Amino acid sequence: MAGTALMSVSPVIAQSESNEPFRLEEIVVTAQKREQNVQDVGIAVAAFGGEELRSLRVSSADGIADSVSGVQIYNYRGKSQPSFVVRGVGTQDFAPNTAPTAAVYIDEVYLGSNIVTGFQIFDVERVEVLKGPQGTLFGRNTTGGAVSYTTKRPSDEFEGYAEIGYGNYQTIDGALAIGGPVTDGVRMRLAGKFSNQDKGIYTNTFTDAQNPFGPAPNFQNVKSNVGEDFNWAGRLLTEIDLGDNATLLLNIHGGERSADTLPVTPIGFTQLAGVSGTCEATATGGDFSDPRFCGDAFGYSDTDGDEFTVSNDYVGENDEKNFGASARFDFDLGDVAFTSITAYESASKQQSADADGSAFFVFSNAYDINFDQFSQEIRLNATMGNLFWIAGLYYSHDEIDQVFCGDLNLLIGLGAQCRNEFSQVTDNGAAYGQAEYFVSDKLRFTLGLRYTYEQRDFNSINTLTDEFGNETIANFGLNPEDEAIIDDKVSGSNLSGRIGIDYFATEDILLYASYSKGFKSGGYDGDFSFTRQQLDPYGEETLKSYEFGWKTTLADGQVRFNGAAFYYDYSAPQVRVQRVSNAGLPFNQLINLNSAEVYGVEADLNWAPTESLYFAASATLLDTKLKEDSTDPALALFDGNELPLAANESFTLLARYEQPITDNYTATIQVDGKYNGAYELNAENLGWLAQDSYVLVNARLSLLNVEGGWELSVWGKNLTNQTFSVGSYSLFGAFPVFYNTPRTYGVSLRYDW
């Protein structure tokens, strides 16, 4: 719901004076590194304030995607590793060294790995989804766009809240924030959140009799209730006035998660032995995968028809920790303002899983990942008459280390165990600038440029161990030099930017046109590699966007109607695909395809016909097409395919009614939902992995004590219990698939002071 407002008694309707009509609340965004009314910015932005996020029960990244048309989430085995797909552009990859295509920022600090983008959303001032490439002010890895979270700053008055809730699956959650002045010129805010889910959303029916191969040597945890999840997160902000025109904001934050690894359901494409029907799904295409006739390479097929009932011979665990700190210094020099942001982020993740998702022991694996990142940004900005300009320098250094793999069934023919170790170090530096100039009261020109240089050092070794304990470097190529080992680096530079023209037809109508370019840097595949071929670096991808849009405020401020039409020229998109080694071994690899095109149109509407009633709606229509002219027949199959996780149409709708029922009590009912059209799960567009359209419906009923400051709410998410797939990967004759969260509901009590 692009254009959702920030805060009010009703969080979208401004309080009116007794002699003035009510209006929609002004939406403040920082899409251009300064606070602006979203209606004055020539960029497509979907913005949510803290109160709106709370009413929508958004506590993780998938909640954002469920509330914005044209946005989807690739979520690998749960909510801890999300990647946004915006207007069909996004990298569906599980490797931690593959940065998301839509960059994620928290308090203007870039998060360089998908293992740190799944943090709990709590005590935020707003979330902004910037659609389209953001190559000037946000930099690398923004071909799809950027998602920016801004936390609540300490205030000049003592305030806070406490909230406790209970939901199905025996879930207890709570949140607390408290802050205000502690002494002259010093303000602090402490906030935190926890959630404990004691009952899983999956039922595991596995018995030892189902597994003809016996248990995996090092993976032997079996439980019937899968999906338990405990997590917490906290943040301490300290804001210090340094004289009359300078402030220092210190941010310390961290969190942990201890949870079951969510299972996958294998969708096989191999003919089952002894069945009379025909499996029409094949590795190169097919219309469907019927579990009565199709299974994995070991003959397993999940035939119960329930995505949340599985039979897994091993239930994995997922343990995560993250810690970060930042210091922001702002100095107002009069005509010019100076900002410096210094930040450190770290995370660790230990995750094990039944990779094949079947009752047979085939492949059980474990990850051990550590991530550290340091970044520094300094910038100047100024408004000088009709000219606003901003200029800055940026540097980041990050390191990712991973140990991965596990036990293998000997019938696979690879040995008893596999092991992958890699280390990746990335240094990124950039200089950028943007100027906005009003030629007249109605016409504004924008020009932005960013020069980026990046170097990535990568070393990886991949080994296989036989049943006798003999370890060798993996080599399923034809030559000795095909051993899966590498110590290499890539470097490169890129010039990205934006040209925009904004025409203010009236005070309430903005028409804009823009050309922008974003890029995502190249790198190395972090998956287990069977040959040196898999370790060849992939190149950067670039996206050129041509967009025309409008932003209008109508009916004396009671209606906002915004929209855009756009075309993307998408070069060398990074896609994980199935490949075959020179010795005929199939494997997955992250590579560049030739190009893609995206055509789209979107619109959003906000309407408050009365002070008590509010409606919001948004819609996105997409047409995506891969274009591949390779002479390699395997790659030529991609030509004409749709981009994965790119629904051709999506719509959102929200209705809220707020009504005082006594002098002290106000009741609010809200219903919201999203329709997502059919989409493909992978670039191969395999028929049996196509996801049908679905509708999500959510609702919330609350009772607010206006004088006492407390609120009681009853809520439900995914009330019609829709099930849909959010990602998959290829493994040994099947595509294991992971799914969304089923219906949840509960009650919460909140007290504000």
PyMOL commands that set and color helices and strands:
alter all, ss='L'
color gray80, all
select helices_A, chain A and resi 38-40+50-55+61-65+114-116+208-210+410-412+480-482+532-535+555-557+633-636+687-689
alter helices_A, ss='H'
color red, helices_A
select strands_A, chain A and resi 28-29+36-37+45-49+71-75+82-86+102-106+109-111+124-131+145-151+159-167+171-183+186-197+202-204+225-226+229-241+246-260+265-268+270-271+294-295+309-310+317-332+336-354+363-384+387-408+417-438+443-465+471-473+485-506+509-520+541-554+559-571+574-580+586-592+595-607+613-627+649-660+665-676+694-705+710-717+725-728+734-739+744-752
alter strands_A, ss='S'
color yellow, strands_A
deselect
rebuild
show_as cartoon
